[in-house]
Amino acid sequence: IFGVKIISMLINVASVVKFGAVAFLLVCGVTVAIKGQGQTENFMPNSTFTGGSSNPADYANAFYFCIFSYQYWNALNYIYDELKNPERTLPLAGFFGIFGVTVSYTLANVAYLLIFP
């Protein structure tokens, strides 16, 4: 129904919006941290796990849902034929994609802890 160009443009727009939202959150977290107005008590050892669960099934469930953050690395295999130099591009894209997601999500969690009480 739709051509490859239209779908790839839609994917690019969705990616820019998603990365823009995460970047906005990170900028807010850095701004709050620089001003010294963050909720630093969220990082104290005595309050870190307050209200947390001791049920292993809850932790397994949390890890299961975290997998979805990293699942799109396998989509690189579907575009293998479209790449100009797949032997070089595919491993680099996988590494930098997973590394970028890990760093941005870790920083987003730090920003959450700084911003929200």
N, CA, C and O of each residue as an XYZ file, in Angstrom:
468
protein
N       0.829     -1.188      0.000
C       0.000      0.000      0.000
C       0.877      1.257      0.000
O       0.674      2.157     -0.815
N       1.843      1.316      0.907
C       2.745      2.459      0.983
C       4.118      2.056      0.473
O       4.520      0.896      0.570
N       4.830      3.034     -0.071
C       6.174      2.770     -0.548
C       7.184      2.781      0.588
O       6.896      3.203      1.708
N       8.374      2.301      0.258
C       9.447      2.249      1.242
C       9.836      3.647      1.699
O      10.145      3.848      2.874
N       9.825      4.618      0.788
C      10.218      5.987      1.148
C       9.259      6.604      2.163
O       9.699      7.276      3.096
N       7.973      6.386      1.997
C       6.988      6.952      2.924
C       7.121      6.308      4.300
O       7.092      7.001      5.317
N       7.264      5.001      4.334
C       7.395      4.299      5.607
C       8.697      4.681      6.307
O       8.710      4.882      7.522
N       9.788      4.783      5.553
C      11.055      5.163      6.182
C      10.998      6.599      6.699
O      11.605      6.904      7.725
N      10.281      7.484      6.007
C      10.124      8.849      6.497
C       9.285      8.865      7.775
O       9.588      9.614      8.704
N       8.248      8.058      7.828
C       7.413      7.961      9.029
C       8.211      7.428     10.216
O       8.078      7.925     11.334
N       9.038      6.417      9.970
C       9.881      5.870     11.034
C      10.884      6.913     11.514
O      11.134      7.030     12.714
N      11.455      7.665     10.586
C      12.406      8.710     10.966
C      11.738      9.793     11.809
O      12.320     10.255     12.790
N      10.532     10.201     11.443
C       9.811     11.214     12.216
C       9.487     10.685     13.616
O       9.659     11.400     14.603
N       9.025      9.449     13.703
C       8.713      8.863     15.013
C       9.967      8.758     15.879
O       9.908      8.994     17.085
N      11.091      8.409     15.274
C      12.345      8.322     16.031
C      12.785      9.690     16.536
O      13.236      9.814     17.674
N      12.661     10.706     15.708
C      13.040     12.059     16.129
C      12.156     12.537     17.276
O      12.647     13.158     18.218
N      10.866     12.256     17.204
C       9.960     12.646     18.288
C      10.319     11.912     19.577
O      10.339     12.517     20.649
N      10.601     10.624     19.481
C      10.955      9.830     20.665
C      12.256     10.322     21.283
O      12.334     10.525     22.494
N      13.282     10.516     20.450
C      14.555     11.006     20.973
C      14.434     12.428     21.490
O      15.120     12.803     22.440
N      13.567     13.224     20.875
C      13.333     14.584     21.364
C      12.713     14.589     22.748
O      13.076     15.412     23.588
N      11.784     13.683     22.993
C      11.158     13.598     24.318
C      12.168     13.171     25.377
O      12.185     13.724     26.476
N      13.011     12.191     25.054
C      14.032     11.754     26.002
C      15.062     12.865     26.218
O      15.506     13.082     27.346
N      15.445     13.566     25.157
C      16.400     14.669     25.287
C      15.815     15.792     26.141
O      16.534     16.397     26.936
N      14.534     16.075     25.989
C      13.884     17.098     26.811
C      13.932     16.717     28.287
O      14.213     17.556     29.143
N      13.659     15.462     28.575
C      13.727     14.986     29.954
C      15.145     15.109     30.508
O      15.333     15.516     31.654
N      16.137     14.756     29.695
C      17.524     14.837     30.147
C      17.940     16.291     30.377
O      18.644     16.587     31.342
N      17.514     17.191     29.506
C      17.828     18.620     29.689
C      17.169     19.142     30.961
O      17.785     19.907     31.704
N      15.938     18.744     31.219
C      15.269     19.148     32.468
C      16.023     18.612     33.685
O      16.195     19.335     34.667
N      16.468     17.373     33.637
C      17.213     16.790     34.745
C      18.539     17.489     34.976
O      18.918     17.734     36.122
N      19.256     17.815     33.900
C      20.533     18.518     34.031
C      20.307     19.924     34.574
O      21.071     20.392     35.418
N      19.266     20.599     34.098
C      18.956     21.945     34.575
C      18.641     21.945     36.066
O      19.129     22.798     36.808
N      17.843     21.010     36.496
C      17.507     20.903     37.920
C      18.746     20.585     38.741
O      18.924     21.119     39.835
N      19.612     19.708     38.212
C      20.837     19.342     38.937
C      21.789     20.533     39.043
O      22.405     20.740     40.089
N      21.912     21.312     37.979
C      22.813     22.471     37.998
C      22.312     23.527     38.972
O      23.102     24.143     39.688
N      21.013     23.733     38.999
C      20.442     24.718     39.920
C      20.466     24.244     41.366
O      20.258     25.038     42.283
N      20.714     22.974     41.573
C      20.759     22.426     42.926
C      19.388     22.269     43.553
O      19.268     22.243     44.778
N      18.356     22.165     42.738
C      16.986     22.060     43.241
C      16.435     20.640     43.143
O      15.244     20.423     43.370
N      17.271     19.689     42.814
C      16.804     18.323     42.631
C      16.493     17.623     43.937
O      16.901     18.060     45.013
N      15.774     16.547     43.821
C      15.400     15.718     44.967
C      16.546     14.747     45.255
O      16.447     13.558     44.951
N      17.626     15.253     45.838
C      18.798     14.411     46.070
C      18.561     13.357     47.140
O      19.315     12.388     47.222
N      17.540     13.524     47.954
C      17.258     12.492     48.967
C      16.815     11.183     48.324
O      16.834     10.143     48.981
N      16.417     11.212     47.049
C      16.073      9.972     46.349
C      17.291      9.079     46.126
O      17.146      7.888     45.852
N      18.492      9.650     46.243
C      19.716      8.890     46.037
C      20.337      8.403     47.339
O      21.372      7.737     47.311
N      19.739      8.713     48.462
C      20.267      8.287     49.754
C      19.992      6.800     49.966
O      18.913      6.322     49.615
N      20.941      6.066     50.531
C      20.776      4.614     50.683
C      19.578      4.212     51.545
O      18.980      3.160     51.317
N      19.225      5.031     52.525
C      18.125      4.637     53.402
C      16.755      4.815     52.750
O      15.769      4.272     53.247
N      16.672      5.566     51.644
C      15.373      5.766     51.008
C      15.299      5.160     49.607
O      14.265      5.255     48.947
N      16.367      4.551     49.156
C      16.404      4.068     47.789
C      15.379      2.972     47.527
O      14.691      3.001     46.507
N      15.271      2.015     48.426
C      14.359      0.899     48.209
C      13.151      0.936     49.136
O      12.517     -0.094     49.363
N      12.825      2.104     49.672
C      11.661      2.227     50.534
C      10.402      1.920     49.724
O      10.186      2.504     48.663
N       9.598      1.028     50.211
C       8.369      0.656     49.509
C       8.608     -0.342     48.385
O       7.682     -0.662     47.640
N       9.827     -0.835     48.250
C      10.148     -1.807     47.213
C       9.604     -3.180     47.544
O       9.169     -3.438     48.667
N       9.633     -4.041     46.575
C       9.114     -5.386     46.743
C      10.233     -6.354     47.110
O      11.384     -6.160     46.720
N       9.896     -7.373     47.845
C      10.845     -8.446     48.135
C      10.461     -9.722     47.392
O      11.069    -10.774     47.597
N       9.465     -9.626     46.543
C       8.989    -10.765     45.772
C       9.834    -10.914     44.500
O       9.870     -9.988     43.690
N      10.508    -12.037     44.303
C      11.331    -12.221     43.102
C      10.522    -12.130     41.799
O      11.060    -11.731     40.767
N       9.259    -12.489     41.842
C       8.429    -12.416     40.636
C       8.251    -10.976     40.168
O       8.156    -10.725     38.966
N       8.204    -10.033     41.096
C       8.097     -8.623     40.719
C       9.346     -8.155     39.987
O       9.255     -7.398     39.020
N      10.507     -8.601     40.443
C      11.754     -8.237     39.769
C      11.848     -8.896     38.399
O      12.306     -8.273     37.441
N      11.425    -10.128     38.299
C      11.420    -10.810     37.007
C      10.486    -10.108     36.034
O      10.809     -9.960     34.855
N       9.345     -9.679     36.517
C       8.399     -8.952     35.677
C       8.987     -7.629     35.207
O       8.806     -7.247     34.051
N       9.689     -6.928     36.091
C      10.312     -5.657     35.726
C      11.387     -5.866     34.664
O      11.462     -5.095     33.707
N      12.229     -6.905     34.820
C      13.252     -7.186     33.819
C      12.633     -7.595     32.492
O      13.154     -7.254     31.430
N      11.537     -8.316     32.545
C      10.854     -8.727     31.319
C      10.408     -7.512     30.516
O      10.580     -7.474     29.298
N       9.832     -6.515     31.195
C       9.370     -5.333     30.488
C      10.523     -4.439     30.047
O      10.373     -3.680     29.089
N      11.655     -4.509     30.713
C      12.835     -3.742     30.281
C      13.402     -4.268     28.975
O      14.040     -3.523     28.231
N      13.176     -5.533     28.691
C      13.680     -6.112     27.455
C      13.135     -5.368     26.244
O      13.827     -5.254     25.232
N      11.925     -4.867     26.324
C      11.326     -4.175     25.193
C      12.090     -2.911     24.827
O      12.002     -2.454     23.687
N      12.833     -2.338     25.759
C      13.641     -1.162     25.453
C      14.778     -1.505     24.507
O      15.247     -0.647     23.759
N      15.216     -2.731     24.536
C      16.383     -3.137     23.761
C      16.043     -4.090     22.614
O      16.960     -4.619     21.985
N      14.795     -4.322     22.324
C      14.438     -5.376     21.388
C      14.642     -5.017     19.924
O      14.689     -5.919     19.088
N      14.764     -3.767     19.585
C      14.778     -3.422     18.170
C      16.138     -3.592     17.521
O      16.284     -3.298     16.335
N      17.135     -4.054     18.255
C      18.427     -4.346     17.634
C      18.274     -5.426     16.582
O      19.005     -5.431     15.591
N      17.328     -6.348     16.782
C      17.167     -7.437     15.824
C      16.535     -6.967     14.521
O      16.596     -7.686     13.523
N      15.928     -5.779     14.500
C      15.352     -5.250     13.268
C      16.441     -4.907     12.254
O      16.158     -4.773     11.064
N      17.679     -4.763     12.716
C      18.782     -4.494     11.788
C      18.957     -5.625     10.783
O      19.380     -5.385      9.653
N      18.639     -6.841     11.177
C      18.796     -7.979     10.272
C      17.851     -7.901      9.079
O      18.153     -8.454      8.022
N      16.716     -7.227      9.227
C      15.753     -7.140      8.140
C      16.194     -6.172      7.047
O      15.687     -6.246      5.928
N      17.114     -5.279      7.339
C      17.560     -4.314      6.337
C      18.949     -4.665      5.801
O      19.597     -3.830      5.168
N      19.395     -5.854      6.041
C      20.735     -6.277      5.635
C      20.976     -6.057      4.144
O      22.042     -5.581      3.755
N      20.010     -6.393      3.316
C      20.172     -6.258      1.865
C      20.189     -4.804      1.412
O      20.676     -4.501      0.323
N      19.669     -3.909      2.229
C      19.596     -2.498      1.846
C      20.881     -1.733      2.179
O      21.065     -0.612      1.704
N      21.758     -2.310      2.975
C      22.970     -1.615      3.403
C      24.048     -1.680      2.331
O      24.166     -2.670      1.609
N      24.839     -0.604      2.238
C      25.936     -0.568      1.262
C      27.119     -1.416      1.707
O      27.724     -2.109      0.889
N      27.452     -1.368      2.978
C      28.564     -2.146      3.517
C      28.089     -2.844      4.796
O      28.440     -2.412      5.895
N      27.301     -3.911      4.671
C      26.672     -4.515      5.844
C      27.649     -5.137      6.833
O      27.360     -5.175      8.029
N      28.805     -5.630      6.366
C      29.763     -6.246      7.283
C      30.308     -5.225      8.281
O      30.666     -5.582      9.403
N      30.371     -3.978      7.882
C      30.856     -2.928      8.767
C      29.703     -2.230      9.482
O      29.786     -1.962     10.681
N      28.635     -1.938      8.754
C      27.543     -1.123      9.276
C      26.707     -1.849     10.316
O      26.340     -1.257     11.331
N      26.402     -3.106     10.088
C      25.518     -3.844     10.992
C      26.092     -3.981     12.400
O      25.371     -3.698     13.357
N      27.350     -4.399     12.587
C      27.883     -4.452     13.955
C      27.979     -3.076     14.610
O      27.713     -2.941     15.804
N      28.358     -2.051     13.837
C      28.441     -0.699     14.401
C      27.067     -0.189     14.819
O      26.920      0.407     15.886
N      26.076     -0.421     13.989
C      24.717      0.027     14.319
C      24.197     -0.690     15.559
O      23.555     -0.069     16.406
N      24.461     -1.969     15.673
C      24.031     -2.710     16.863
C      24.705     -2.208     18.116
O      24.048     -2.005     19.137
N      26.023     -2.002     18.053
C      26.758     -1.537     19.223
C      26.305     -0.141     19.636
O      25.955      0.082     20.795
N      26.310      0.791     18.699
C      25.958      2.162     19.046
C      24.482      2.311     19.407
O      24.124      3.166     20.217
N      23.629      1.488     18.813
C      22.213      1.530     19.166
C      21.968      1.081     20.595
O      21.272      1.758     21.353
N      22.534     -0.053     20.964
C      22.353     -0.561     22.325
C      23.051      0.349     23.335
O      22.509      0.611     24.408
N      24.251      0.833     22.998
C      24.971      1.742     23.885
C      24.186      3.042     24.085
O      24.074      3.534     25.208
N      23.644      3.596     22.995
C      22.876      4.841     23.094
C      21.620      4.681     23.928
O      21.292      5.550     24.736
N      20.918      3.579     23.738
C      19.706      3.331     24.517
C      20.048      3.144     25.993
O      19.344      3.660     26.862
N      21.113      2.418     26.279
C      21.502      2.192     27.672
C      21.861      3.497     28.362
O      21.405      3.754     29.476
N      22.672      4.323     27.715
C      23.083      5.595     28.318
C      21.890      6.530     28.490
O      21.714      7.124     29.553
N      21.073      6.662     27.448
C      19.960      7.602     27.537
C      18.913      7.156     28.565
O      18.361      7.994     29.277
N      18.635      5.863     28.654
C      17.657      5.406     29.638
C      18.193      5.498     31.060
O      17.440      5.782     31.992
N      19.505      5.257     31.233
C      20.099      5.419     32.567
C      20.026      6.878     33.002
O      19.645      7.172     34.135
N      20.391      7.790     32.104
C      20.318      9.214     32.424
C      18.870      9.672     32.625
O      18.609     10.561     33.434
N      17.936      9.072     31.897
C      16.531      9.411     32.096
C      16.074      8.995     33.485
O      15.312      9.721     34.123
N      16.523      7.844     33.965
C      16.156      7.418     35.319
C      16.760      8.326     36.368
O      16.115      8.619     37.375
N      17.989      8.777     36.154
C      18.594      9.744     37.078
C      17.788     11.037     37.062
O      17.550     11.634     38.112
N      17.370     11.470     35.881
C      16.556     12.692     35.791
C      15.217     12.515     36.501
O      14.752     13.436     37.171
N      14.586     11.336     36.363
C      13.342     11.070     37.087
C      13.548     11.225     38.597
O      12.745     11.857     39.284
N      14.631     10.640     39.095
C      14.894     10.697     40.520
C      15.196     12.115     41.001
O      14.883     12.467     42.138
N      15.800     12.921     40.143
C      16.094     14.303     40.514
C      14.855     15.177     40.478
O      14.680     16.044     41.335
N      14.001     14.959     39.504
C      12.871     15.865     39.283
C      11.679     15.541     40.181
O      11.085     16.436     40.781
N      11.339     14.271     40.268
C      10.113     13.895     40.983
C      10.396     13.563     42.445
O      11.428     12.976     42.768
N       9.470     13.943     43.325
C       9.683     13.648     44.757
C       9.461     12.191     45.083
O       9.601     11.787     46.237
